[in-house]
Amino acid sequence: MTAFDRILKNRRSVRAFDPQPVPRDDLLAICEAARWAPSACNSQTWRFVAVQDRSQIQALCRQAMRPVIPNRWLAQAPLVIAGCSQLDIISNRIGSTVTGIEYFRIDLGIAMEHMVLKATELGLGTCWVGWFNAGKVKALLKIPRRIKVSALLAIGYAADAPPARRLRKPLEQILFAERWGAPLGE
Ligand SMILES: Cc1cc2nc3c(=O)[nH]c(=O)nc-3n(C[C@H](O)[C@H](O)[C@H](O)COP(=O)(O)O)c2cc1C
């Protein structure tokens, strides 16, 4: 296994964090990893708000989560990054209008997964959070109306041993060759 394979396979969603803060250099390295992500037309529509203030993180957890999956563990995370998109970038808007593909969401997902992988390399745990009320996140973080918030990312040192690996579908179920449904073959 290469070092990169180890990062891919050892990453887990971490939902129990040690209170120690994420070092500033690590935060910068994580954001630098996002900066080098590819994006449609290189439009780099992603924007990030890094939240480290305890009371603000607790407010996010108390006020901006949704019922059923209330993500209460988020209150203990020492760092939460809100993944945002600036939609008034002309190349991005024209592209999405023509094809109907929301490139800004793809761009943001790639950039934030770069963050996840860099954080993993640095020995930090992460967990994506997608089950939240975007309007409430925007209000708490003073994010302007024209900006979209699509994801939160919790980052910190894991408090416990790594969670068990969650199963993945076998490759045959997700990979087709030449046409939908056809197996790759030998
Ligand atoms: C877009 C997205 C949104 C997610 N939202 C949440 C969430 O709101 N709460 C949560 O606990 N986990 C969330 N997760 C984490 C997934 O549950 C987790 O990645 C999946 O169960 C696989 O487990 P693993 O990451 O440990 O391999 C989210 C993951 C992604 C990619």
The ligand as an SDF file (V2000), in Angstrom:
LIG
                    3D

 31 33  0  0  0  0  0  0  0  0999 V2000
  -21.9020   15.2290    1.8780 C   0  0  0  0  0  0  0  0  0  0  0  0
  -21.8100   14.4730    3.1850 C   0  0  0  0  0  0  0  0  0  0  0  0
  -22.6480   14.8030    4.2210 C   0  0  0  0  0  0  0  0  0  0  0  0
  -22.5430   14.1420    5.4570 C   0  0  0  0  0  0  0  0  0  0  0  0
  -23.3300   14.5580    6.4980 N   0  0  0  0  0  0  0  0  0  0  0  0
  -23.1620   13.9940    7.7100 C   0  0  0  0  0  0  0  0  0  0  0  0
  -23.8920   14.4870    8.8240 C   0  0  0  0  0  0  0  0  0  0  0  0
  -24.6830   15.4350    8.7330 O   0  0  0  0  0  0  0  0  0  0  0  0
  -23.6820   13.8950   10.0300 N   0  0  0  0  0  0  0  0  0  0  0  0
  -22.7840   12.8580   10.1940 C   0  0  0  0  0  0  0  0  0  0  0  0
  -22.6300   12.3900   11.3250 O   0  0  0  0  0  0  0  0  0  0  0  0
  -22.0760   12.3640    9.1440 N   0  0  0  0  0  0  0  0  0  0  0  0
  -22.2310   12.9180    7.9160 C   0  0  0  0  0  0  0  0  0  0  0  0
  -21.5000   12.4590    6.8460 N   0  0  0  0  0  0  0  0  0  0  0  0
  -20.5080   11.3500    7.0400 C   0  0  0  0  0  0  0  0  0  0  0  0
  -21.0140   10.0310    6.4570 C   0  0  0  0  0  0  0  0  0  0  0  0
  -22.0210    9.5080    7.2830 O   0  0  0  0  0  0  0  0  0  0  0  0
  -19.8190    9.0510    6.3460 C   0  0  0  0  0  0  0  0  0  0  0  0
  -18.8730    9.5790    5.4550 O   0  0  0  0  0  0  0  0  0  0  0  0
  -20.2660    7.6690    5.8360 C   0  0  0  0  0  0  0  0  0  0  0  0
  -21.1300    7.0730    6.7500 O   0  0  0  0  0  0  0  0  0  0  0  0
  -19.0730    6.7320    5.6070 C   0  0  0  0  0  0  0  0  0  0  0  0
  -18.3110    6.5820    6.8020 O   0  0  0  0  0  0  0  0  0  0  0  0
  -16.7540    6.9560    6.8250 P   0  0  0  0  0  0  0  0  0  0  0  0
  -16.6240    8.4040    6.4450 O   0  0  0  0  0  0  0  0  0  0  0  0
  -16.2870    6.7230    8.2430 O   0  0  0  0  0  0  0  0  0  0  0  0
  -16.0460    6.0760    5.8400 O   0  0  0  0  0  0  0  0  0  0  0  0
  -21.6020   13.0920    5.6220 C   0  0  0  0  0  0  0  0  0  0  0  0
  -20.7460   12.7560    4.5450 C   0  0  0  0  0  0  0  0  0  0  0  0
  -20.8350   13.4430    3.3580 C   0  0  0  0  0  0  0  0  0  0  0  0
  -19.8700   13.1030    2.2460 C   0  0  0  0  0  0  0  0  0  0  0  0
  1  2  1  0
  2  3  1  0
  2 30  2  0
  3  4  2  0
  4  5  1  0
  4 28  1  0
  5  6  2  0
  6  7  1  0
  6 13  1  0
  7  8  2  0
  7  9  1  0
  9 10  1  0
 10 11  2  0
 10 12  1  0
 12 13  2  0
 13 14  1  0
 14 15  1  0
 14 28  1  0
 15 16  1  0
 16 17  1  0
 16 18  1  0
 18 19  1  0
 18 20  1  0
 20 21  1  0
 20 22  1  0
 22 23  1  0
 23 24  1  0
 24 25  2  0
 24 26  1  0
 24 27  1  0
 28 29  2  0
 29 30  1  0
 30 31  1  0
M  END
$$$$
